[in-house]
Amino acid sequence: MGDGGRVHGTDERLTIGQALRTVTANPAWQLSLENDIGSLRPGMRADLTVLDLDPRTADPDRFLDQVAVTGTWLGGRPTWTA
């Protein structure tokens, strides 16, 4: 949102699915690491963030108020828990 709550470029908004892919699968593919990182599958590194709510169900306009990080994992091991 811009100043005063006005939304700029509404025709260029991403869906939550598109936004998630821009920070997961897409960069992994760009780095030719899609077999190691970017998604959760057997054999992957499992570097991930645990959220308290499915981000696809959050209100996009209140996302930061609704979704909180509750943990992180690196290399398949927990590294931080809220």
Summary of the structure (lengths in Angstrom):
residues: 82
radius of gyration: 15.2
end to end distance: 28.6
largest distance: 46.6
contacts: 157
relative contact order: 0.13
helix: 35%
strand: 18%
